[in-house]
């Protein structure tokens, strides 16, 4: 959680007024004047709060963001605009609207948007063209959702004349970085309010007490006790972290997993799926053309049924610490396997190698929050150019947590030439005698090094 500064209910705890100044040290009068600097800082903070007239809040309607909504009203005395994004988290969003109305937000200041199509089309698909994987395993399900939310918050800030945005990310996590880097890249002078870095509500009990004190409605389930872990869901994945998962040696119970079957209990018969690609993106499943969001939804359903896409990982957060997370990404796991198979038959060897060299850097950009950076945009243009020829069909067999490629074809862009690749008579298409000179030239530097080493040993 974030670093507290003792601000609550519109007042500073001690107002940063230098309680240290009350300690009598017996020093000179000049020394007694020292505490005024913190007081000046406190006044500067109050002035900064007064400058905020309207703020766009990323709002889910849950405990944290409901408390933030009221806290913003009490501490910043500003008009609050709530923004709730449907990115496939599977939750009913109308309760968020009702709760915002209950808390005094005008109907015209409540925005709930279905962003599933732009999420997959403009963020997930471009990322999968790069085969992006963070630290060898993580498919970046949480990371890739944050720039879209930041983008819409900035757009709403401009539309409504807001001078600030606010989010519920803690001061220990990656999301604060992702939201804010995205916002600053798109609106350089926007004010960002991150309550977890300001307030003293640093426990669930304090949040509930604040909610009770201020008449904030709280779901009964939230009162029964803390969940054993936190969850974050979107159309690409579900993540689980915190709580009992903070012990990296603890195996989570089977009931934790929400969208994937246990591989041991998955169907005993494999399922064959055929995916059609155009310019690096899936456009059809088993011959049926679908929108990007529908593609991912269907692959999640199929993959989840066969126990595909589970991951238990200790990763390195951008803010400097290690973190343990568990992830379900059934559709993404299928997409990654299929896309690499499609590229294997359509991309030149050195183009593919260059993409593989750049991929870890690209993945770190997304994980660390640099989606809107010039370097990511530059890399994306290179990646997208490489995908012009990634057209065709991949056939996969799904079985008990595994994805096996069983076929790939590209009538228009395949670089696979069976006349040259065959081990049978190629009728002169490939002169095997040419291999001798090729090998000797490639061995030349090693032969020179070996002779030099032999001279040293004499």
Secondary structure, DSSP 8 states (H G I E B T S, - for coil): ------EETTEEGGGG--GGGGS-----HHHHGGGHHHHHHHHHHHHHHHH--EEEEE--SSHHHHHHHHHIIIII--EEEEEEEESS-----HHHHHHHHHTT--GGGEEEEE-HHHHIIIIIHHHHHTT--BTTTB--TTHHHHHHHHHHHHHHHHHHT-SEEEE---TTSSHHHHHHHHHHHH-TT-EEEEGGGTBS--SHHHHHHHHHHTT----HHHHS---SSEEEE-SS-EEEESGGGGSTT----GGG-SSS--GGGS-SS-EEEEEEEETTEEEEETTEE--HHHHHHHHHHHHHHTT--EEEEEEE-TTS-EEEEEEE-HHHHHHHHHHHHHHHHHS-HHHHHHHHHHHHHHHHHHHHT-TTSHHHHHHHHHHHHHGGG--EEEEEEEETTEEEEEEEE-TTT----HHHH-SS--TTSS-TTHHHHHHHHHHHHHHHHHHHHHHHH-
